[in-house]
Amino acid sequence: MENRITFNPKILQGKPIIKGTRISVEFILELLASGMTPEDIAKEYPRLKLRDVHAALEYAAKTVKREEIILTR
């Protein structure tokens, strides 16, 4: 994956965003969850490319993969 995800504490309180935009990974995931396709998103948000949507998905997958679940009783 080309490094398309960046962080800036001055933009969206440091949430991961697509480089060169103010569009967060979280927002892209919400659009996908609502039923939009990556192509729909790229068309609706011209600053985004398909590779940006795929980068957001890859970032989310890697983040979840590193997540540690601690079970308590």
Secondary structure, 3 states (H helix, E strand, C coil): CCCCEECCCCCHHHCCEECCCCCEHHHHHHHHHCCCCHHHHHHHCCCCCHHHHHHHHHHHHHHHHHCCCCCCC
